[in-house]
Amino acid sequence: MVLDFAATKLQNLELINGDMVDEIDRIQGKFDLIVAGYTIHHLDEKGKRALFASLKERLYSGGLLVVYDVVHR
């Protein structure tokens, strides 16, 4: 599993594998960096707004949210 490999190579990280909408409500604390990839396009507009609001609450001031995803026109 890629998270197992990453855990052996990276230090001081919390790696979480799960449904982002479910997991974000279970996460405690704040983070310097949150990465979300190829997932947000599955949400409707209301879901995206709620997710981004939740992610913002979990970032330290000056923290970074990195999103990579497909683009639909």
LINBEL-V477978 format. One record per helix or strand. SS is the DSSP state (H for helix, E for strand). FROM is the first residue (numbers start at 1). TO is the last residue. If there is no record, write none. Layout:
ss=SS from=FROM to=TO
ss=SS from=FROM to=TO
This chain:
ss=H from=2 to=9
ss=H from=20 to=26
ss=E from=31 to=37
ss=H from=40 to=42
ss=H from=45 to=57
ss=E from=59 to=68
